[in-house]
Amino acid sequence: MQDSTQKKVAMAVFTVDKLNYTINASYPLRNLKEAEPVKVIYDTSNPSKAAVYLWWGYWLQWDELLASILIPFILLYAAKAITAGPTPKALMEEMEMRNPSKRRKYD
């Protein structure tokens, strides 16, 4: 089918209670052929809110994938920015923690 900009868009058509519903089945990096059967899942109380049940685009979406890559890098940058340039007092405390003074077992 064609959308409002006259581009070809993959659409999925399904029937519930003798009513036909059409949903947009296109998704970035998903290639569906014309008349290719796909599974459609929908909310029984509102069948117009449906989705094509495929691994890419339903279970794994590009925005989630991008976020799962970017968030660790942002946290790494924040950790490096927070711990960069410690004060001399903090360095002394760290050195003391590495070499604790010898204590007797029972004082």
N, C-alpha and C positions, 0 to 999 in steps of 0.2 A: 504494500500500500504506500501511498505518498502522504507526507505530512503537509502542514500549511506552507512550508518553504519549497514544496515540490520535490523534496528528496525522498528516495525510496527508504522506507523504514520497515523492519521486520515486525509483523503483528501476529499475535496468537489469538485465535478465535475458539471459544469454548461455550458450551451450552449448560445451563443450570435451570431446572424447572421450566423447560421449553422456551427460555429466553437466551438469546445469543449475546455474549459479551466479547468485546475486543480489547486486548491490552497491548501495550508496546512491549515487544520482545527483544528489541535491540539493546545492546550493551557494549561498551568499549571492549575490544579484543574478543568479542563473541561473534562467530560467523555462523549464521543459520541459513540454510538453503530454503528455497520456496517449497512449500508443502511438506517440510520436514516435521514429523510428529514430535511434540515436546510435552512434558508433563507440566500442568498448570496447577498451582495450589492457590486457594482463595479462602477468605473468611466467609463462613456459611451465612453470617448475618449481613454481609455486604460483599457479594461476589464481584463487584466492580473493583475492589481492592485485591487484585490478584497479582501473582508473579510467576515467571517461568522458573520451574524447579530444576535448576542446573547448578553444578558445582561453582562455576565462575559466574558471578553476577547475583547469586542468591546467598550461598554460604560464604563466599569470599568476594568482597567488593574492593574495587580499586582504591577508594578513599580509606578503607580500613587497612589495606596493605601499605599504603603510603604513610599513614599514621604510625603503624607498627615499625616502620623503618625510621621515621623522623624523630619520634619521641625518645628513643634511646640516645640518639646523637644530641638532642637538646639537653637531656639529663646529664650526659657526659660533659658537655660544654659548661653547664651550670656547676657541676662538681669541681671541674678544673678551675673555674673562675672563683669559686668560694674558697678553695684550698690554696690558691696561688698567693705567694708573698706573705707567709706567716710572720707574726711579730717575733722579735728575739726571745721574749718571755715564753711564747708557745714552743719555740725550738728547744729551749732549755728544758721545759717540762717533758717534751718528747724524748730528749736524750736521757733524762732521769728515768723515764719509764722503760727504756731499752736496757739500761744497766741498773737494776734496783740494788740498793745497798744490802749486803749480806746480813741477815738477821738470824738469831738463834731460833731454834724450833720452839722453845718455851721461854718466853721473856718473863 
